[in-house]
Amino acid sequence: MTMDSPSLRRRHPSLLSSGIALGCLAMLGIATPAQAQDDDAPHRVGLLLDVGAPHGIGLSAVVRPTNWLRLHAGPTTNTLSFGVRGGLSILPMDTFIAPTLNAEVGHYFGSEYSEVLDWLGREPSATSEAIRDVTYNYVTGSVGLEVGTKSRFNFFFNVGLSYVALTVPDPTPLIQDASGDDSVTSGPLHVRATIPSVKLGFIVYFF
């Protein structure tokens, strides 16, 4: 029969405690990288709010199907009319501060733009009748800088160019006012221009 010595019995609890401690450390070492990986994973669904010129204020739903691609769509307003838009952003770098390449298309529904004359300090006249039911479409390409690419809350700033196609259904009063000839008439007026575009906004991700 073999008997444990008192010194050996005293060492058993110490060995057991050391084994439990080592096991806990190993599990913690496994769990920590997994948690860090979850924190680094980009969020996929959220809301975007931005303000800019010339296209006003927009609120969009955002979906990020991959790390490098983001899609958005939603309503817009320029305080005179309401519209809709859709677009995409390419994020070539998966970093906290990253450049972006952006494209957007939009449409503003028919509305009265005679208030523009008030902003210019002009008195209402027959010309105001021509600035009714004005619609326009646009396509914008821009480059941007985004802060917080992998966070739940992102800021961004974009600059670029917009191609705008505007339609005035009855421009006759405008042309008569400009020419001083009441005999001049015209069909719908289509105006196309490429103008600078700037936009500042943020994104909040929920999932």
C-alpha positions in Angstrom: 0.0 0.0 0.0 1.3 3.4 -0.9 0.5 6.4 1.2 0.6 10.1 0.0 2.9 12.2 2.0 1.5 15.3 3.6 3.6 17.5 1.2 2.2 15.7 -1.9 -1.4 16.1 -0.6 -0.9 19.8 -0.1 0.3 20.1 -3.7 -2.8 18.5 -5.3 -5.1 21.6 -4.8 -2.3 23.8 -6.1 -2.0 21.7 -9.3 -5.8 21.6 -9.7 -6.1 25.4 -9.4 -3.3 25.9 -11.8 -5.0 23.6 -14.4 -8.3 25.5 -14.0 -6.5 28.9 -14.4 -4.7 27.7 -17.6 -7.9 26.4 -19.0 -9.7 29.7 -18.4 -6.8 31.6 -20.1 -6.9 29.3 -23.1 -10.7 29.9 -23.5 -10.2 33.6 -23.1 -7.5 33.5 -25.8 -9.8 31.8 -28.2 -12.8 34.1 -27.4 -10.9 37.4 -27.7 -10.0 37.1 -31.4 -13.5 36.0 -32.2 -15.0 39.0 -30.4 -12.5 41.3 -32.2 -13.4 39.8 -35.5 -17.1 40.5 -34.8 -16.3 44.1 -33.9 -14.3 44.5 -37.1 -17.1 43.1 -39.3 -18.8 46.0 -41.2 -22.5 46.7 -40.5 -24.8 46.1 -43.4 -28.1 48.0 -43.0 -28.8 51.6 -42.0 -30.0 55.1 -42.9 -28.2 57.9 -44.7 -28.9 61.6 -44.3 -27.2 64.3 -46.4 -27.4 67.9 -47.5 -25.7 69.4 -50.5 -25.9 71.6 -53.6 -27.6 71.6 -56.1 -29.8 68.7 -55.1 -30.9 69.6 -51.6 -31.6 67.2 -48.7 -31.9 63.4 -48.9 -32.8 60.5 -46.7 -32.0 57.0 -47.9 -32.0 53.4 -46.8 -28.5 51.9 -47.0 -27.5 48.3 -47.7 -23.9 47.2 -47.8 -23.8 43.7 -49.4 -20.0 43.5 -49.5 -17.1 45.3 -47.8 -16.4 47.3 -50.9 -19.9 48.2 -52.1 -22.7 50.2 -50.6 -26.2 50.9 -52.2 -28.8 53.5 -51.2 -32.2 54.8 -52.3 -34.8 57.2 -50.9 -36.6 60.5 -51.1 -35.1 64.0 -51.6 -36.3 67.6 -51.4 -34.8 70.9 -52.6 -37.5 72.9 -50.5 -39.5 73.6 -53.7 -40.1 70.0 -54.9 -39.8 66.4 -53.9 -37.9 63.7 -55.7 -36.4 60.2 -55.5 -32.9 59.0 -56.0 -30.7 55.9 -55.9 -26.9 55.4 -55.9 -23.9 53.4 -55.0 -20.5 53.9 -53.4 -17.4 51.9 -54.0 -15.0 51.7 -51.0 -11.6 50.5 -52.3 -10.0 50.6 -48.8 -11.4 48.8 -45.7 -10.0 51.3 -43.2 -11.4 53.8 -40.6 -10.7 56.7 -42.9 -11.2 55.8 -46.6 -11.8 57.4 -50.0 -15.0 56.6 -51.9 -16.2 56.6 -55.5 -19.8 57.5 -55.8 -22.6 57.6 -58.5 -26.2 58.7 -58.1 -29.2 59.2 -60.3 -32.3 61.2 -59.3 -35.6 62.7 -60.4 -37.5 65.8 -59.1 -41.2 65.8 -59.8 -43.1 68.7 -61.3 -43.4 71.7 -59.0 -43.7 75.5 -59.0 -40.4 77.2 -59.1 -41.7 80.8 -59.2 -40.3 81.3 -55.6 -36.9 81.6 -57.2 -37.9 85.0 -58.5 -38.7 86.1 -54.9 -35.2 84.9 -53.9 -33.8 87.1 -56.7 -35.9 90.1 -55.5 -38.1 90.2 -58.7 -41.7 91.2 -58.6 -44.2 88.5 -59.7 -45.2 88.8 -63.4 -46.5 86.7 -66.3 -43.0 85.1 -66.2 -43.9 83.3 -63.0 -46.5 81.3 -64.9 -43.8 79.7 -66.9 -42.0 78.3 -63.9 -44.7 75.8 -63.0 -44.6 72.0 -63.3 -40.9 72.1 -63.8 -39.2 68.7 -63.6 -35.5 67.6 -63.8 -33.4 64.5 -63.8 -29.7 64.3 -62.8 -26.8 62.0 -62.8 -23.9 62.7 -60.3 -20.4 61.3 -60.1 -18.2 62.2 -57.2 -15.2 61.3 -55.1 -15.4 61.5 -51.3 -13.7 60.9 -48.0 -15.4 58.9 -45.3 -14.6 58.7 -41.6 -15.7 55.6 -39.7 -16.0 53.2 -42.6 -16.4 50.1 -40.3 -18.3 51.9 -37.5 -22.0 52.2 -36.8 -21.8 56.0 -37.4 -20.0 57.4 -40.4 -19.4 60.9 -41.7 -18.7 61.6 -45.4 -17.9 64.5 -47.7 -18.3 64.2 -51.5 -17.4 66.6 -54.4 -18.0 66.0 -58.1 -20.1 66.9 -61.1 -23.8 66.6 -61.9 -25.4 66.4 -65.3 -28.8 68.0 -65.0 -31.7 67.8 -67.6 -34.4 70.3 -66.7 -37.8 70.7 -68.5 -40.0 73.8 -68.5 -43.4 72.8 -70.1 -44.4 76.3 -71.2 -41.5 78.7 -71.5 -43.4 81.2 -73.7 -43.7 83.9 -70.9 -40.0 83.6 -70.1 -39.0 84.0 -73.7 -41.4 86.9 -74.3 -40.1 88.6 -71.1 -36.5 88.2 -72.2 -37.0 89.3 -75.8 -39.7 91.9 -75.2 -41.7 90.5 -78.1 -45.2 89.2 -77.1 -45.6 87.5 -80.5 -42.9 84.9 -79.7 -44.1 81.4 -78.7 -42.3 78.2 -77.8 -42.9 74.6 -77.1 -41.4 72.8 -74.0 -37.9 74.1 -73.1 -35.2 71.5 -72.3 -32.2 72.7 -70.5 -29.1 70.6 -70.0 -26.0 71.5 -68.0 -23.1 70.1 -66.1 -22.6 71.8 -62.8 -20.4 71.2 -59.6 -21.9 69.1 -56.9 -21.0 68.9 -53.2 -22.5 66.9 -50.4 -22.0 66.4 -46.7 -23.8 63.7 -44.6 -23.7 60.8 -42.3 -24.8 57.2 -42.1 -26.1 55.3 -39.1 -26.0 51.5 -39.3 -28.5 49.4 -37.3 -27.5 45.9 -38.3 
